[in-house]
Amino acid sequence: MKQFFGMSQRGNLEEAVRGLHSPQFIMLLSNDAQFEDHVHTLERLFPKVPSIGCIGMSYQTGIVENGVGVIAFSDGVTAAANVLEHASTMPVKYIHRLEQDMQRVGGSREDTVCIDFCSGNDACVLTTIHTALRKQGISLVGGTGDQGRVSANGRVYPDGVAYGLVRNLHGRVKTYKENIYHQLGNYRFIASNTDRANYVLGSLNGRPAKQVYQSILHVTDQEILTRTFQNPFGKINGDDTCIISIKEVQGNALACFRQVNDSDVLILLELGDYRAITQDTIRQICQDFPRRSAVFSVNCLFRYKLFSEQGYMREYLQAMAALGNHAGFVGYGEHYNDRFVNQSMTCVVFE
């Protein structure tokens, strides 16, 4: 298979798709003002080609912050695209669409992946999608776009999750998740007084969550929102840790970007050597896939901000380019199989 990346910093879609021929699956990353026009134009230029889209930044060796980016697969994939509507209330109502597409595409855990762009309510959406994907063992990589809108096959949907099922006809696929954080000290907390609907963390071990965070890290209210780049929370999930970013301070509570429930076990994390971790990820991918045709990734907005502040973002994209054809987008939350994570990178590699 082949992966195409085209972009226009000024938002000219025709410029972004120049050189794209006979695509079999297309992903559109656009800006708020031009999103609907881009969706309709893309369908006119490539009618009936399965496509999904959202509002967000895209990248290859550089970032497209407010224009348009197009990532497309061709020459050896079978794909289907659709949407589960009412993501905030009842996405399961539309699960038959995914089940039918799985039958149409065929494939297995070895050669097929699901890529999704979501408008929100990620945890519920991923649980819903996973009920179908797990029957075939198919992995998922994706993320949340901006402004609560996604697109599929030339139509814009508010409050939905757009997905593409992609089967590699000439090799394997495998998904990865990169975590650049490790545990800080031996802190271990039991969450309570949570507001699940609004992702609010009220107390840790019976004490106000804000006070616990401040007493350990010695930061002011204003510094909490930037300190989460270095010290987010982590939720123990089997042998894995899901990163939980802090969104804002609400009185003595902390609103997060990911749902926290009463009795969840949390730890405090600290930033590791992200340059070394990136190289470890690249080495692992090269070991697993000596021959790679494409790598599609989703990087968290907070990773983008952290890497940009550290002057590392361009170096990071150049390092990932060593894998070959690498492209992706910046999400407001990352999806990895049935898990909704923060401050992470997830990707799918095609042999």
FIKE-519265 format. One record per atom (N, C-alpha, C, CB): residue in three letters; x negated, y, z. Coordinates in steps of 0.2 Angstrom, whole numbers, plus 5000, padded with zeros to 4 digits. Atoms other than C-alpha are relative to their C-alpha. Glycine has a CB too. Layout:
N
AlaXYZ/...
This chain:
351
Met499649945000/Met500050005000/Met499650065000/Met500550005006/Lys500449945000/Lys499550184999/Lys500450055004/Lys499950034992/Gln499749954996/Gln499950335010/Gln499850074997/Gln499850005008/Phe500149935003/Phe500150515003/Phe500150055006/Phe500550014994/Phe499849944996/Phe500050675013/Phe499950064996/Phe499550005006/Gly500049945003/Gly500450835006/Gly500350065004/Gly500450004993/Met499849954995/Met500751005014/Met500050074996/Met499650005006/Ser500149935002/Ser501051185011/Ser500150055007/Ser500650024995/Gln500049964994/Gln500651315025/Gln500650054999/Gln499350035001/Arg499549955001/Arg501951435017/Arg500749974999/Arg499850044994/Gly499350045000/Gly503351305017/Gly500349994993/Gly500550055004/Asn499850015007/Asn503351274998/Asn500049934999/Asn499650044995/Leu499950075000/Leu504051094997/Leu499749984993/Leu500749985000/Glu500250025006/Glu503651084978/Glu499249995000/Glu500250044994/Glu500750005000/Glu501851124982/Glu499849945005/Glu499750065003/Ala500250054996/Ala501850994996/Ala500049934997/Ala500450005006/Val499950065003/Val502450854985/Val499649994994/Val500749984999/Arg500450005006/Arg501250894971/Arg499549945000/Arg499650064998/Gly500450065000/Gly500450734966/Gly500349935003/Gly499350015003/Leu499650064997/Leu501750614974/Leu500449974994/Leu500450035006/His499750045005/His502250484962/His500349935002/His499649994994/Ser499650074998/Ser503550334964/Ser499949995007/Ser499749954996/Pro500050024993/Pro503650344983/Pro500549955002/Pro500150065004/Gln499550054998/Gln504550204992/Gln500350025007/Gln499749935000/Phe499849974993/Phe504750295009/Phe499750075001/Phe499849955006/Ile500349944999/Ile504550475013/Ile500250035007/Ile500350054995/Met499849964993/Met504450575030/Met499850074999/Met499549975006/Leu500049925001/Leu504750765030/Leu499950035007/Leu500650024997/Leu500149964993/Leu504050875044/Leu500050074998/Leu499349985003/Ser499849945003/Ser504751045041/Ser500050055006/Ser500750004997/Asn499949944995/Asn505051215051/Asn500850015000/Asn499650064998/Asp499349994999/Asp506651275058/Asp500450034995/Asp500150045007/Ala499649965004/Ala507151405046/Ala500149974993/Ala499650064998/Gln499950035007/Gln506851295030/Gln500249935000/Gln499350014997/Phe499950074999/Phe507251125037/Phe500649974995/Phe500249985007/Glu499550025004/Glu508951105028/Glu499950014993/Glu500750045002/Asp500249995007/Asp508351175012/Asp499549954997/Asp499850074998/His500550055002/His506851055012/His500349935000/His499550005005/Val499750075000/Val507950905016/Val500449994993/Val500549995006/His499650005006/His509150945001/His499550004994/His500550055000/Thr500550005006/Thr507650984989/Thr499749935000/Thr499550065001/Leu500450065000/Leu506750824994/Leu500449954997/Leu499849985007/Glu499650055002/Glu508250724990/Glu500150014992/Glu500750005003/Arg500049985007/Arg508450814973/Arg499449974996/Arg500150074999/Leu500650015003/Leu506650784969/Leu499949924999/Leu499450035003/Phe500150085000/Phe506650594974/Phe500649975002/Phe499449995005/Pro499350034999/Pro508450534973/Pro500049935002/Pro500550024995/Lys499950064997/Lys508850384983/Lys499449965002/Lys500349954994/Val500650034996/Val507150354990/Val500150015007/Val499350044998/Pro499849994993/Pro507350315008/Pro499550055004/Pro499849935004/Ser500349954997/Ser506850465019/Ser500250025007/Ser500050064995/Ile499849974994/Ile506850535036/Ile499650065001/Ile499949955006/Gly500449944999/Gly506350705043/Gly500250035007/Gly500250054994/Cys499949974994/Cys506250815058/Cys499750075000/Cys499949965006/Ile500449935000/Ile505650995063/Ile499449995005/Ile500550055003/Gly500650014996/Gly503850985069/Gly499450014996/Gly500049935003/Met500649995003/Met502051005065/Met499749944997/Met499550035005/Ser500350065003/Ser501150885054/Ser499250014999/Ser500349994993/Tyr500850005001/Tyr499250845051/Tyr499749954996/Tyr499750005007/Gln500550055003/Gln497950755041/Gln499350025003/Gln500050004992/Thr500649984997/Thr496250835043/Thr500150075003/Thr499450004995/Gly499949934997/Gly497051005048/Gly500850005002/Gly499950064995/Ile499350004998/Ile498751055056/Ile500450054996/Ile500050035008/Val499549965004/Val500251125047/Val500550025006/Val500449964995/Glu499649984994/Glu501051225061/Glu500750034999/Glu499650065004/Asn499449975001/Asn502451315053/Asn500250004992/Asn500050085002/Gly499850005007/Gly502551265035/Gly500449934998/Gly499450004995/Val499650065001/Val503051095028/Val499449944998/Val500550004994/Gly500450055002/Gly502150925027/Gly500449944998/Gly499649985006/Val499650065002/Val502650765018/Val499549945000/Val500250014992/Ile500350064999/Ile502050595022/Ile500449944996/Ile499849975007/Ala499750055004/Ala502450455010/Ala499649944999/Ala500250034993/Phe500350075001/Phe502150265007/Phe500249984993/Phe500249955005/Ser499950035007/Ser502050184990/Ser499649944998/Ser499950064994/Asp500450055003/Asp501350044980/Asp499949945005/Asp499350024998/Gly500050064996/Gly501849894991/Gly500350005006/Gly499349985001/Val499650014994/Val503149925004/Val500750004998/Val499950075004/Thr499350005000/Thr504949895006/Thr500350035006/Thr500349924999/Ala499849964994/Ala505950015016/Ala500750025000/Ala499650075000/Ala499349974999/Ala507650075022/Ala500050055005/Ala500549945002/Ala499949944995/Ala508150235031/Ala500750015002/Ala499750064997/Asn499449994998/Asn509650275041/Asn500050045006/Asn500549945001/Val500049964994/Val510250365057/Val500549975004/Val500250084998/Leu499550014995/Leu511150325073/Leu500250075003/Leu499649955006/Glu499749944998/Glu512250465077/Glu500250005007/Glu500650024996/His499849994993/His512850535094/His499549975005/His500749975001/Ala500650024996/Ala511150505101/Ala500150015008/Ala499350034998/Ser500049984993/Ser511550595117/Ser500649975004/Ser500250085001/Thr499550034996/Thr513150495121/Thr500149934998/Thr500750044998/Met499950075002/Met513350335111/Met499749984994/Met500849994999/Pro500350025006/Pro512050285099/Pro500149934998/Pro499250015000/Val499950075001/Val512450105101/Val500649994995/Val500249965006/Lys499550015004/Lys514050135091/Lys499849994993/Lys500450075000/Tyr500250005007/Tyr513050145075/Tyr499449944999/Tyr499750064998/Ile500550055000/Ile511849995079/Ile500049954994/Ile499949965006/His499950045006/His512549895065/His499750024994/His500849994998/Arg500349985005/Arg511750005053/Arg499249985000/Arg500050085000/Leu500650035000/Leu510049955059/Leu499949934999/Leu499750025007/Glu499950075001/Glu510549775060/Glu500049984992/Glu500549975004/Gln499950015007/Gln511049785042/Gln499450014996/Gln500650044997/Asp500649985004/Asp509449875036/Asp499549945002/Asp499850065003/Met500550054999/Met508449735045/Met500149944996/Met500049985008/Gln499950055004/Gln509249605035/Gln499850024993/Gln500849985000/Arg500249985007/Arg508949705019/Arg499350004999/Arg500350074999/Val500750005001/Val507149735022/Val499649945001/Val499750065005/Gly500350074999/Gly506749565029/Gly499450025005/Gly499849964994/Gly500649994996/Gly505049555037/Gly500049975007/Gly499950075000/Ser500150034993/Ser504349505054/Ser499650055004/Ser499749935000/Arg500549964996/Arg503249575068/Arg499450014997/Arg500049965007/Glu500750005003/Glu501749535057/Glu500050064995/Glu499949944997/Asp500149955006/Asp502149655043/Asp500550065000/Asp500149964994/Thr499449945000/Thr503649775048/Thr500050045006/Thr500749964999/Val500049954995/Val503749925058/Val500650055000/Val499450045001/Cys499549955000/Cys505150045063/Cys499750075002/Cys500649985005/Ile500249934998/Ile504750235063/Ile500650045001/Ile499550034994/Asp499449964999/Asp505950355071/Asp499850075002/Asp500449975006/Phe500049934998/Phe506250535073/Phe500650025004/Phe499950054994/Cys499449994996/Cys507450585087/Cys500150075002/Cys499849955007/Ser499849934998/Ser508350735093/Ser500050015007/Ser500750024997/Gly500049994993/Gly508350695111/Gly500349935003/Gly500450065003/Asn499750054996/Asn509050575125/Asn499649934998/Asn500749984998/Asp500450055003/Asp507550465120/Asp500049935003/Asp499350025000/Ala500050064996/Ala507550335134/Ala500649954998/Ala500050015007/Cys499450045002/Cys509350285130/Cys500049984992/Cys500650045001/Val500050025007/Val509050285111/Val499549944999/Val499750064996/Leu500550055001/Leu507450175112/Leu500349935003/Leu499450025004/Thr499750074998/Thr508450045123/Thr500549984995/Thr500350025007/Thr499550025005/Thr509750045110/Thr499749974994/Thr500550064998/Ile500350025006/Ile508650025095/Ile499649935002/Ile499550054998/His500450064998/His507549895105/His500549935000/His499750015006/Thr499550065000/Thr509149775107/Thr500049974993/Thr500750035002/Ala500050035007/Ala509049755088/Ala499349984998/Ala500350054995/Leu500650025003/Leu507249755084/Leu499749945004/Leu499550065001/Arg500350054996/Arg506749635098/Arg500249934997/Arg500250005007/Lys499850075003/Lys507649495089/Lys499549984995/Lys500750014997/Gln500550015005/Gln506349505075/Gln499350015003/Gln500150044994/Gly500749984997/Gly504949565087/Gly499750064996/Gly499549944999/Ile500349945004/Ile504749725076/Ile499850055005/Ile500550024995/Ser500349944996/Ser503749865084/Ser500350064998/Ser499250005000/Leu499749935002/Leu504250045084/Leu499550055002/Leu500750025004/Val500449944998/Val503250205084/Val500450064997/Val499350004996/Gly499649945002/Gly504050385083/Gly499950055005/Gly500749984999/Gly500149944995/Gly504350545093/Gly500650044999/Gly499450034999/Thr499449955000/Thr505550685096/Thr499850064996/Thr500250025007/Gly500149935004/Gly505750835084/Gly500350065004/Gly500349994993/Asp499749934997/Asp506251015088/Asp500750014998/Asp499550054998/Gln499449975002/Gln507851105088/Gln500649954999/Gln500050034993/Gly499550055000/Gly508950945090/Gly500349984993/Gly500650035004/Arg499750025007/Arg509150905071/Arg499549954997/Arg500150064996/Val500450055004/Val508450755061/Val500450004993/Val499949935004/Ser499750015007/Ser508750705043/Ser499949934998/Ser499750054995/Ala500050065003/Ala509050545034/Ala500350004993/Ala500349945004/Asn499750015007/Asn509250515015/Asn500350064997/Asn500449945000/Gly499749945003/Gly509550695011/Gly500650035004/Gly500349984993/Arg499549974996/Arg510750735025/Arg499750025007/Arg500649955001/Val500349984993/Val510450835041/Val500549985005/Val499950085000/Tyr499650024995/Tyr511150765057/Tyr499850035007/Tyr500049925001/Pro500249984993/Pro511250855074/Pro500149945005/Pro500550065002/Asp499850054995/Asp511150745089/Asp499949934997/Asp500650015004/Gly500150075003/Gly510450585081/Gly499349985000/Gly500250004992/Val500750035001/Val508950475078/Val500049974993/Val499949945006/Ala500150035006/Ala508350445061/Ala499449955000/Ala499850064995/Tyr500550055000/Tyr507350285057/Tyr499949984993/Tyr500349945005/Gly500250035006/Gly506450205044/Gly499749935001/Gly499550044996/Leu500350074999/Leu506050015043/Leu499649994994/Leu500649955000/Val500550005005/Val504449995033/Val499749935000/Val499550055001/Arg500350065001/Arg503849825027/Arg499450004996/Arg500549944998/Asn500650005004/Asn502049805021/Asn500049934996/Asn499450015005/Leu500050065004/Leu502049685007/Leu499449974998/Leu500450024993/His500650025001/His500249665006/His499549995006/His499650044995/Gly500450004994/Gly499649645024/Gly500450015006/Gly499450055000/Arg499749994994/Arg499949665042/Arg500150075002/Arg499549965006/Val499949944997/Val500549805053/Val499949995008/Val500750044999/Lys500050004993/Lys500149845071/Lys500050075003/Lys499349965002/Thr499949944996/Thr500549975084/Thr499550015005/Thr500850015002/Tyr500549984994/Tyr499450065097/Tyr500350065004/Tyr499350014997/Lys499949944996/Lys499650185111/Lys499450025004/Lys500649985005/Glu500649984996/Glu498250285118/Glu500150055006/Glu499550044995/Asn499949964993/Asn498150355136/Asn499350035001/Asn500349955005/Ile500649964998/Ile496850485140/Ile499950015007/Ile499950064996/Tyr500049984993/Tyr497250485158/Tyr499949935004/Tyr500750035002/His500150054995/His496750375173/His500350025007/His499349975000/Gln499749994994/Gln497350365191/Gln499550055004/Gln500249945004/Leu500349964996/Leu496850505203/Leu500049975007/Leu500250074999/Gly500050034993/Gly496350435220/Gly500549945001/Gly500350065005/Asn499550054998/Asn497550315229/Asn500750025001/Asn499749965005/Tyr499449974998/Tyr499050425229/Tyr500649954997/Tyr500150074997/Arg499550055002/Arg500650315227/Arg500750035003/Arg499949935002/Phe499449974998/Phe502450395228/Phe500649964998/Phe500050074997/Ile499350035002/Ile504250335229/Ile500450064999/Ile500349965006/Ala499649955002/Ala505350455220/Ala500750005003/Ala500150014992/Ser499450004998/Ser506950515227/Ser500350074999/Ser500149995008/Asn499749945001/Asn508250655226/Asn499950024992/Asn499850065004/Thr500149985007/Thr508150645207/Thr500750014997/Thr499749944996/Asp499449985004/Asp509350715194/Asp499849974993/Asp500150084999/Arg500250045006/Arg509250585180/Arg500250044993/Arg500449935000/Ala499849975006/Ala510250685168/Ala499650064997/Ala500750035001/Asn500449945001/Asn509150835169/Asn499249995001/Asn500250065004/Tyr500750024999/Tyr507450745172/Tyr499750035006/Tyr499650014994/Val500349964994/Val507250825189/Val499849955005/Val500550055003/Leu500450044995/Leu506050755202/Leu500150045006/Leu499349984998/Gly499949964994/Gly506650815219/Gly499549995006/Gly500749985003/Ser500550014994/Ser505550725232/Ser499649944999/Ser500449985006/Leu500550055000/Leu504050615234/Leu499849985007/Leu499350024996/Asn500050024993/Asn503950505249/Asn500350045005/Asn499249995002/Gly499649964995/Gly505250605257/Gly499850085000/Gly500049975006/Arg500249935000/Arg504350775254/Arg500250034994/Arg499350015002/Pro499849975007/Pro504850905241/Pro499449994995/Pro500150085001/Ala500550025005/Ala503950865225/Ala499550054998/Ala500449984993/Lys500549945001/Lys503251035222/Lys499550015005/Lys500450064999/Gln500549994994/Gln502451045239/Gln499549945000/Gln500450005006/Val500550055000/Val501650875237/Val499550014994/Val500449934998/Tyr500449995005/Tyr500950915220/Tyr499550065002/Tyr500450024993/Gln500449944999/Gln500251085226/Gln499549985006/Gln500450065003/Ser500450014995/Ser499551015242/Ser499449954998/Ser500449965006/Ile500650045002/Ile498450885233/Ile499650044995/Ile500349944996/Leu500449975005/Leu497850995219/Leu499950085001/Leu500450004993/His500149934998/His497951165227/His500150054995/His499250015003/Val499849965006/Val498851255213/Val500650055002/Val500149964994/Thr499449954999/Thr500151405213/Thr500549974996/Thr499850074999/Asp499450025004/Asp501851385206/Asp499950014993/Asp500650045002/Gln500149985007/Gln501251475190/Gln499549954997/Gln499850075000/Glu500550045003/Glu499751355188/Glu500349934999/Glu499450005005/Ile499750075001/Ile500851195189/Ile500149984993/Ile500649995004/Leu499850025007/Leu501451205171/Leu499449994996/Leu500450064998/Thr500650015004/Thr499651215164/Thr499649945003/Thr499650065000/Arg500350054997/Arg498951095177/Arg500249934998/Arg500050015008/Thr499750075003/Thr500050955170/Thr499649984994/Thr500750014999/Phe500450035006/Phe498850945155/Phe499449965003/Phe499750064996/Gln500550044997/Gln497550885167/Gln500249955005/Gln499550055004/Asn499750044995/Asn498650805180/Asn500749995000/Asn499850035007/Pro499350025000/Pro500250735175/Pro500249945005/Pro500249984993/Phe499850064996/Phe501250595185/Phe499949944995/Phe500750015003/Gly499950065004/Gly501250415179/Gly500549965004/Gly499349975000/Lys499550054998/Lys502550285181/Lys499849934999/Lys500750014997/Ile500250075001/Ile502050105184/Ile500549964996/Ile499849975007/Asn499550045004/Asn502849995171/Asn499649944998/Asn500250044993/Gly500450065001/Gly502149825173/Gly499350015000/Gly500249964993/Asp500749995000/Asp500349825168/Asp499850074996/Asp499649944997/Asp500149945004/Asp500549995159/Asp500250065004/Asp500450004993/Thr499849944996/Thr500750175165/Thr500350054995/Thr499450035003/Cys499749955004/Cys501950295157/Cys499950075003/Cys500849984999/Ile500149934997/Ile501450475158/Ile500650045000/Ile499550034995/Ile499549954998/Ile502650605165/Ile499850075000/Ile500449975006/Ser500249935000/Ser502350785160/Ser500550045004/Ser499950024993/Ile499649954996/Ile502950925171/Ile500350064995/Ile499750035006/Lys499749955004/Lys504151045162/Lys500050075003/Lys500749984997/Glu499949944996/Glu504551175175/Glu500149995007/Glu500650044997/Val499850004993/Val504751215193/Val500750025001/Val499550055004/Gln499349994998/Gln506551215200/Gln500050005008/Gln500549954997/Gly500050004993/Gly506451275218/Gly499449965003/Gly500749985003/Asn500550044998/Asn505551145227/Asn500049934996/Asn500149985008/Ala500050065004/Ala505851015214/Ala499650014993/Ala500749984998/Leu500449995007/Leu504950985197/Leu500449964995/Leu499349965001/Ala499750025006/Ala505850965181/Ala499549974995/Ala500550054996/Cys500550045004/Cys504950835169/Cys500350004993/Cys499949945003/Phe499950015007/Phe504950795151/Phe500349934999/Phe499550014995/Arg499850075000/Arg505450615155/Arg500449985006/Arg499449954999/Gln499650024994/Gln506750535166/Gln499749975005/Gln500649964997/Val500250044994/Val506350485184/Val500649985004/Val499550055004/Asn499550024996/Asn507450385194/Asn499849995007/Asn500349934997/Asp500150024993/Asp507650355213/Asp499749945000/Asp500750015004/Ser500450064999/Ser506450225219/Ser499549984995/Ser500549945001/Asp500650025005/Asp505250235204/Asp499450015004/Asp500150054994/Val500749994997/Val503450215209/Val499650044996/Val499749935001/Leu500449965004/Leu502350355203/Leu499350015003/Leu500450075000/Ile500749984998/Ile500550395204/Ile499850074997/Ile499549944998/Leu500249945003/Leu499550545200/Leu499449994996/Leu499850065006/Leu500550025005/Leu498450545185/Leu499550064999/Leu500349994993/Glu500549955002/Glu496850645179/Glu499749994994/Glu499550015006/Leu500350005007/Leu496150685162/Leu499349965000/Leu499950074997/Gly500750035001/Gly494750565157/Gly499650034994/Gly500249924998/Asp500449985005/Asp493450575144/Asp500349994993/Asp499349965000/Tyr499650025006/Tyr494550595129/Tyr499649994994/Tyr500550064999/Arg500450025006/Arg493150595116/Arg499849935000/Arg499450055000/Ala500250075000/Ala492550425122/Ala500649964999/Ala499749995007/Ile499450045001/Ile494350365123/Ile500249994993/Ile500650025004/Thr499950005007/Thr494650415105/Thr499649964996/Thr500050074997/Gln500450055004/Gln493150325099/Gln500149935002/Gln499250025002/Asp499850064998/Asp493650175109/Asp500649974996/Asp500249995007/Thr499450025004/Thr495350175100/Thr499849994993/Thr500550065000/Ile500250015007/Ile494550195083/Ile499649934999/Ile499550064998/Arg500450075000/Arg493350045087/Arg500549945000/Arg499550005005/Gln499650064999/Gln494749935092/Gln500449994994/Gln500550025006/Ile499750015006/Ile495749975076/Ile499649974995/Ile500350074998/Cys500550035005/Cys494249945065/Cys499949935001/Cys499450045000/Gln500150084999/Gln493949775074/Gln500649964998/Gln499950005008/Asp499350045002/Asp495849725072/Asp500150004992/Asp500650035004/Phe499849995007/Phe495949795054/Phe499350024996/Phe500550054999/Pro500649985004/Pro494249785044/Pro500250044994/Pro499649944999/Arg499749965006/Arg495349845029/Arg500650035002/Arg500049954994/Arg499449964998/Arg496549985032/Arg500350044994/Arg499950055006/Ser499749965006/Ser497750065019/Ser500350065003/Ser500549964996/Ala499749944997/Ala498550185031/Ala500150005007/Ala500750014997/Val499849994992/Val498750255049/Val500450065000/Val499350015004/Phe499549944998/Phe500250355054/Phe500050005008/Phe500749984997/Ser500049994993/Ser500150435071/Ser500550055003/Ser499350015003/Val499649954997/Val501250535083/Val499550035006/Val500749985002/Asn500449974994/Asn500250655095/Asn500550055004/Asn499450044997/Cys499549954995/Cys501150745110/Cys499850074999/Cys499949985007/Leu500149925000/Leu501350935109/Leu499550025006/Leu500650035001/Phe500549984994/Phe500350935126/Phe499349984998/Phe500349975006/Arg500650025003/Arg498950845118/Arg499750054995/Arg500049924997/Tyr500249955005/Tyr498850965104/Tyr499850065003/Tyr500650014995/Lys500249944997/Lys498851105116/Lys499450005004/Lys500650035005/Leu500650014996/Leu497551035127/Leu499449994995/Leu500049935004/Phe500550005005/Phe496450985112/Phe499850074997/Phe500149954995/Ser500149945003/Ser496651155105/Ser499650055005/Ser500750034997/Glu500449964995/Glu496151245121/Glu499349985001/Glu500449995007/Gln500750024999/Gln494651135122/Gln499650004994/Gln500049935003/Gly500450005007/Gly494151165104/Gly499949944997/Gly499450045001/Tyr500150075002/Tyr494350985101/Tyr500449974994/Tyr500049955005/Met499550025004/Met495850975089/Met499749984993/Met500650054999/Arg500250015007/Arg494950985072/Arg499549945001/Arg499650064998/Glu500550064999/Glu493550865079/Glu500449945000/Glu499550025006/Tyr499650064999/Tyr494850745084/Tyr500349984993/Tyr500650015005/Leu499750025006/Leu495750745067/Leu499449974995/Leu500350064997/Gln500550025004/Gln494050725058/Gln499849935003/Gln499450055001/Ala500250074997/Ala493650575070/Ala500549954997/Ala499950005007/Met499550055002/Met495250495066/Met500049994992/Met500750025002/Ala500150015007/Ala494950525047/Ala499549944998/Ala499850064997/Ala500550065001/Ala493550395049/Ala500449944999/Ala499550005005/Leu499650065001/Leu494950265049/Leu500249994993/Leu500650005004/Gly499850015007/Gly495350305031/Gly500650054999/Gly500349934998/Asn499449955002/Asn497050385026/Asn500450005007/Asn500449974994/His499749994993/His497650455043/His500450064999/His499550005006/Ala499649944999/Ala499150575045/Ala500549995005/Ala500450014993/Gly499550014995/Gly500550605057/Gly500350075002/Gly499749985006/Phe499749944998/Phe501550735067/Phe499950015007/Phe500750004998/Val500049984992/Val501650825084/Val500750005002/Val499750075001/Gly499450014997/Gly503050765094/Gly500150035007/Gly500249935000/Tyr499849984993/Tyr503950825110/Tyr500149945005/Tyr500650044999/Gly500050074996/Gly503850645117/Gly499949954995/Gly500749995003/Glu500250065004/Glu503150485110/Glu500449945001/Glu499250005000/His499750064999/His503950325107/His499649944998/His500650004995/Tyr500450065001/Tyr503150155108/Tyr500449945002/Tyr499350005004/Asn499550054999/Asn504250005106/Asn500650025004/Asn499749945004/Asp499449984996/Asp505550025120/Asp499850065005/Asp500449955003/Arg500249964995/Arg504550155130/Arg500050074997/Arg499349985002/Phe500049935001/Phe504750345130/Phe499450035004/Phe500750045001/Val500649984996/Val503050425135/Val499950074998/Val499449954998/Asn500349935001/Asn502250595137/Asn499350004999/Asn500350045006/Gln500749995000/Gln500550665133/Gln499649944998/Gln499750025007/Ser500450065003/Ser500050515123/Ser500050004992/Ser500449935002/Met500050015007/Met499650455105/Met500249934999/Met499350024997/Thr499850075002/Thr500550315097/Thr499950004992/Thr500849995002/Cys500150005008/Cys500150255079/Cys500249934998/Cys499350024999/Val500050065003/Val500450115067/Val499549994995/Val500749994997/Val500650015005/Val499050045056/Val500349944995/Val499449975004/Phe499850055006/Phe499449955039/Phe499349974997/Phe500450044995/Glu500550035003/Glu498249835033/Glu500050014992/Glu500049925001/
